[in-house]
Structure formats: structure tokens, C-alpha cells
Amino acid sequence: MAGNATTRFDNVSLLSVTRTLPSRVTTSEEIEDRLSLALRRLRLPGGLLQRVAGVLERRNWAEDESSDDATVAAGRRALAEAQVDPADVGLLINTSVSRRHLEPSVAVRLHHGLALPSSAINFDVANACLGFVSGMSLAANMIESGQIRYALVVNGEDADEIQGNTIRRLLRDDVGREGFMSEFASLTLGSGAAVAVLGRADEHTDGHRILGGVSRAATQFHDLCVGSVDGMFTDAKALLNGGLDLVVSAWKEASAEWDWSSMDRYITHQVSAVHTRAIVKAAKLDRSRVPVTFPKYGNVGPASIPITLAEEQATLVRGDRVLLMGVGSGLNTAMMELAW
């Protein structure tokens, strides 16, 4: 059975969104220099990351930085910008793919770092690159129900380990062209952190209303992109085709309830130039309204959407309509409308 899940919110607003970026810049040229022996052995041309993916550089944490510390820093700024006292926060949802250990949750460290009260619920939510949007939806539901007043949705990604492991493996003599390309997406990943503060719209008339949106699953494609810190293995062509079919199906069904044909901004998950062009064409979006951050930050997983929104917010004005949209491995898609 096929169809969308639809959610609408009446009294929830985005109060602030912030990001913290690593200080270390890693260019695609540097990565390809490290892979030069493999590229020559496999007779692959240079400049693949720039020409095919459109990723010129990405950020990585320096020795004295970490994704957890960066997320806490972003959270403090987000609370200050929203003028929300940490003591009033009732929920923290961590949506990161990256984690240093399986137990306890990443959320507990961030809860402690932000000095949240013992009454604040905290947990991790994993939904690949859609995690942040999923976290916003969960938080919005809890605010709408009256269970909490304020929520923090947070994300901190660290691509160092997976990229280091990938490069070492791709330099082995037993890796062929097909194996190299199946791990190509790992080389586009970047690091970063982002935090959003959500609250009641009737208490914050200057906030940005979260109106709701849709989600849709195509889990027959659960094996197309499988990753861990050891590596991420992707059937890029099948993943792109399956993702596009999923987005178009969700988009068409949603059109009966939502008019997203002329949004002021489409904040998409940042994967690559290929994926952006494909989404723009498939959904017939106005390309000038689709900002991109992947050329300088790469694919920062679930943090991509809030990082892009945080950078774009200075160009938004009251009354603008904003659509958050993306596809996550699995496959799942989600679209969420904000009234700025």
C-alpha cells in the first residue's frame, strides 16, 4: 500500500536555528592527493569530487574540537537567540548519525553540557539524513500536545573516522573500480553541528510557524546505502533513481493538500550537484530558490538541512514560505513547511 503520512501543527514555532562549523578545512584536492596511487592504478581521472559531486571542500574537527562540544556551543547560542532559559527546556532530541559509542545515548552528554533540568526528557533519534526533520516533527508533536513548552533538536556530525577508514581501504591493491565507486559518497562527507529551538507559537508571535508536512517510505531500498564508521557502501545510481521516484510520489500526493509549487526557499538535504539538479528537475523547482552549501561543507548528514537554513535565514523576511525537504537512506523522504 502506497501513500503519505501527513502532519499539521497549529501552535508550534521555530524560535532559532544555529550552527557551529569545524575550523579545519579539507579540500577535495587534498583527499584526491591522498588517493593518487589508487586513482592512477584504477585509471580514474582526477577532479572527480569537484566535477561529479560539486564538492570543493568540507570541514573537519581540529584536534581541540569535537562534535559534542560544538553542539553544546550551538545549543547555548540557539537558546540565547530564542531568549529561552535552559531551565524551561522540556526536551532534547539528538539526531546525529555520528556517535562515539553505542551506550549511553549521545543526548545525555549534550543534556549535561547544556545544563538542562532533570525534568528535561532526552534521547537519540536515528533516521539517516532525515534525522533532524524527524526530530523537529517529534518535538512539535510534544509541544502541540502540551507536554512541554520548549524543545531542542540537535545534531553533531564527525566524518573523520569514516573518511580515514575509507581512504585506507581504497588504497589497497584488491579494490577495483566498482569497489572504489561504491565508497565514493564517503569522500563527500563533512563535519558540523546545528541546533534548533522550538516553542509555542502563541507565546512567541515573532517565531517562525511550523505548519506541518508529509513523509513517505520506500523501504524496499534499505540495502542501497549501508554505512558505519568502517565505511559507507552505496549503489549510487539505484539510490538516486529510487530517491527521485520516492520524492516525486510524495510530492504529487501532497499537492492535493499542500501548495509547494512556489515556495520562497527550498532547503534541501545537501548531497551533491547531481542530486540537487535531479531534485530541482523532478519537482520542477525554481533553481534560484534552492540554496546550496555542499560545495564548501560537503554532505553533513542530518545537519545539512539546519546548517543551510541557519545560513539562509539572513535572506528570509517575514511571510516567506520555506520548505525543508530531503531523502534519507532506507529510503525515506520528508517535507516540512515553515512560515517565516
C-alpha positions in Angstrom: 0.0 0.0 0.0 1.3 3.4 -1.0 0.7 6.8 0.5 2.0 9.8 2.5 1.8 10.3 6.2 0.6 13.9 6.8 1.0 16.1 9.9 -0.3 19.6 10.7 0.6 21.8 13.6 -1.4 24.7 14.9 0.7 26.1 17.7 4.4 25.4 17.2 7.2 27.8 16.0 10.9 27.6 15.2 12.4 30.2 17.6 16.0 29.9 16.5 18.5 27.8 14.5 22.3 28.0 14.8 25.3 26.1 13.5 28.9 25.5 14.6 31.4 24.6 11.9 34.8 23.0 12.4 37.9 25.2 11.9 39.8 22.7 9.7 39.1 22.9 6.0 39.9 19.8 3.9 39.8 20.4 0.2 38.8 17.7 -2.3 42.2 18.1 -3.9 43.8 17.1 -0.6 41.7 13.9 -0.5 42.5 13.0 -4.1 46.2 13.6 -3.4 46.0 11.0 -0.7 44.2 8.7 -3.1 46.6 9.4 -6.0 48.1 5.9 -6.1 44.6 4.3 -6.3 43.4 6.8 -8.9 46.4 6.0 -11.1 46.1 2.2 -10.6 42.4 2.3 -11.5 42.9 4.8 -14.3 40.4 7.1 -12.8 40.6 10.8 -13.7 41.4 13.4 -11.2 38.9 16.0 -10.0 36.0 13.5 -9.6 34.9 15.1 -6.3 34.7 18.5 -7.8 33.3 17.7 -11.2 30.9 14.9 -10.3 29.8 15.8 -6.8 30.5 19.5 -6.9 32.2 19.3 -3.5 35.2 21.6 -3.4 35.9 21.3 0.3 34.5 20.2 3.6 35.1 20.8 7.3 36.7 18.5 9.8 37.2 19.0 13.5 40.6 20.2 14.7 42.5 18.4 17.5 41.0 20.6 20.2 37.4 20.4 18.8 34.7 17.8 18.9 31.2 17.4 17.6 29.8 17.2 21.1 31.4 20.4 22.3 30.4 22.1 19.0 26.8 21.0 19.5 26.7 22.4 23.1 28.1 25.7 21.8 25.4 25.9 19.1 22.8 25.0 21.7 23.8 27.8 24.0 23.7 30.3 21.2 20.3 29.0 20.0 18.8 29.3 23.5 20.2 32.8 23.8 18.9 33.9 20.4 15.5 32.4 21.3 15.6 34.1 24.7 14.8 30.8 26.4 16.1 29.8 29.8 17.7 26.3 29.8 15.6 25.6 32.9 12.4 25.8 30.8 13.5 23.3 28.2 11.4 20.1 28.4 13.0 18.0 25.7 16.3 17.4 23.9 16.4 15.2 20.8 19.8 14.3 19.4 19.5 13.3 15.7 23.2 12.6 14.9 24.4 9.7 12.8 27.8 10.1 14.4 28.4 8.5 17.8 31.5 7.5 19.7 29.8 4.6 21.5 26.6 2.7 21.4 25.6 3.4 25.0 24.7 5.7 26.6 22.9 8.0 24.2 24.7 11.0 22.8 21.8 13.0 24.2 22.9 12.6 27.8 26.2 14.2 27.3 24.6 17.2 25.5 21.9 17.4 28.2 24.6 17.7 30.8 26.7 20.1 28.7 23.7 22.5 28.3 22.9 22.3 32.0 19.3 21.3 31.3 17.0 20.4 34.2 16.5 16.9 35.4 12.9 17.1 34.2 14.0 17.6 30.5 13.5 14.4 28.5 16.4 13.4 26.4 17.0 10.7 23.8 18.6 10.0 20.4 16.6 9.6 17.2 18.2 7.9 14.1 16.7 8.3 10.7 19.8 8.7 8.5 20.0 12.1 6.8 16.3 12.9 7.7 17.0 12.7 11.4 16.8 16.4 12.1 13.5 16.8 10.4 12.1 13.7 12.2 13.3 15.2 15.5 11.6 18.5 14.7 8.3 16.7 14.0 8.5 14.7 17.2 9.3 17.8 19.2 6.5 19.7 17.6 4.0 17.0 18.5 5.1 17.1 22.1 4.7 20.9 22.2 1.4 20.8 20.5 0.1 18.2 23.0 1.0 20.5 25.9 3.6 18.0 27.3 6.5 20.5 27.0 7.0 24.2 26.4 10.4 24.2 24.7 12.5 21.6 22.8 16.0 21.5 21.5 16.6 19.5 18.3 20.4 19.0 18.0 22.9 17.4 15.7 26.7 17.0 15.6 28.4 15.0 12.9 32.1 13.8 12.7 33.2 12.4 9.3 36.9 12.0 10.2 36.9 8.3 11.2 34.8 7.1 8.2 36.8 9.1 5.7 40.1 7.9 7.2 39.0 4.3 7.1 37.7 4.7 3.5 40.9 6.2 2.2 43.0 3.5 3.7 40.8 0.8 2.2 40.7 2.4 -1.2 44.5 2.4 -1.3 44.5 -1.4 -1.1 45.5 -3.3 -4.2 42.4 -5.6 -4.1 40.0 -2.7 -4.5 38.7 -2.4 -8.1 36.8 0.4 -9.9 33.4 -0.9 -8.8 34.5 -1.0 -5.2 36.1 2.4 -5.4 32.9 4.0 -6.7 30.7 2.2 -4.2 32.6 4.2 -1.5 32.8 7.5 -3.4 30.0 9.1 -1.4 32.0 8.7 1.8 34.6 11.1 0.4 32.0 13.8 0.1 31.1 13.8 3.8 31.8 16.7 6.1 31.5 17.6 9.8 29.4 20.2 11.6 26.8 20.8 14.2 23.4 22.5 14.3 20.7 23.2 16.9 17.0 24.4 16.6 14.8 25.7 19.5 11.1 25.0 19.2 8.3 26.5 21.3 4.7 27.5 21.4 3.6 29.9 18.7 1.1 31.8 21.0 4.0 32.6 23.4 6.3 33.7 20.6 4.5 35.7 18.0 7.8 36.6 16.3 8.7 32.9 15.8 8.6 31.0 12.5 5.5 28.8 12.4 6.0 25.1 11.7 2.9 24.3 9.7 3.5 20.5 9.1 4.3 18.4 6.2 4.5 14.8 4.8 6.7 11.8 4.9 6.8 8.6 2.8 8.7 5.4 3.0 10.2 3.1 0.3 11.9 0.6 2.5 12.4 -1.9 -0.3 15.5 0.1 -0.9 17.0 -0.5 2.5 20.2 -2.0 1.1 21.2 0.7 -1.3 23.3 2.7 1.1 24.6 1.0 4.2 27.2 2.6 6.4 29.1 2.6 9.7 32.3 4.2 10.9 34.2 1.5 9.0 32.7 2.7 5.7 29.6 3.6 3.7 28.8 1.5 0.7 26.3 2.9 -1.9 24.7 1.8 -5.1 24.7 5.4 -6.3 22.6 5.1 -9.5 19.9 2.9 -7.9 19.9 5.2 -4.8 19.4 8.3 -7.0 16.7 6.7 -9.0 14.9 5.3 -6.0 15.1 8.6 -4.2 13.7 10.6 -7.1 10.8 8.2 -7.5 10.1 8.5 -3.8 10.2 12.3 -3.8 8.1 12.6 -6.9 5.5 10.2 -5.5 5.3 12.1 -2.2 5.3 15.5 -3.9 2.4 14.5 -6.2 0.2 13.1 -3.5 0.9 16.1 -1.2 -0.2 18.6 -3.9 -3.8 17.8 -3.0 -3.3 19.3 0.4 -0.2 21.5 0.2 0.7 24.0 -2.5 4.5 23.9 -2.6 5.0 24.9 -6.2 6.1 28.5 -5.4 7.9 28.5 -2.1 10.3 31.3 -1.3 13.0 28.9 -0.4 13.5 25.1 -0.7 16.1 23.9 1.9 17.1 20.5 0.6 19.4 18.0 2.1 22.9 18.7 0.7 24.3 15.7 -1.1 25.9 16.7 -4.4 25.5 18.7 -7.6 24.0 15.6 -9.3 21.3 15.1 -6.6 20.4 18.8 -6.4 19.9 19.1 -10.2 17.9 15.9 -10.2 15.6 17.1 -7.4 15.1 20.5 -9.0 14.2 18.9 -12.3 11.9 16.2 -10.9 9.9 18.5 -8.6 10.1 21.4 -11.1 11.6 23.8 -8.5 12.9 27.3 -9.2 16.7 26.7 -9.0 17.3 30.3 -7.8 15.3 29.4 -4.6 17.3 26.3 -3.8 20.5 27.4 -1.8 23.4 25.0 -1.7 26.1 24.5 0.9 27.6 21.2 -0.2 30.4 22.9 -2.3 32.0 24.2 0.8 30.7 21.9 3.5 30.1 18.6 1.7 27.3 16.3 2.9 27.0 16.9 6.7 24.3 14.2 7.0 21.3 15.3 9.1 23.0 18.6 10.0 22.9 19.7 6.3 19.3 21.0 6.4 19.6 23.1 9.6 23.1 24.3 8.6 21.7 25.5 5.3 18.7 27.1 6.9 20.9 28.8 9.5 23.0 30.3 6.7 20.0 31.3 4.6 17.9 32.9 7.4 19.5 36.3 7.0 18.0 36.5 3.5 14.5 35.5 4.6 11.8 38.0 5.5 8.6 37.9 7.5 5.9 36.0 5.5 8.4 33.9 3.4 7.4 30.3 2.9 10.2 27.7 3.4 10.1 24.0 2.7 12.6 21.6 4.3 12.9 18.5 2.2 15.2 15.6 1.8 15.7 11.8 1.4 17.4 9.5 3.9 19.0 6.1 3.3 16.4 3.4 3.8 14.7 5.0 1.9 12.5 7.7 3.5 11.6 11.2 2.4 10.1 14.1 4.4 8.9 17.6 3.6 8.1 20.2 6.3 6.8 23.7 5.7 7.8 26.8 7.7 6.0 30.2 7.6 8.9 32.6 8.2 
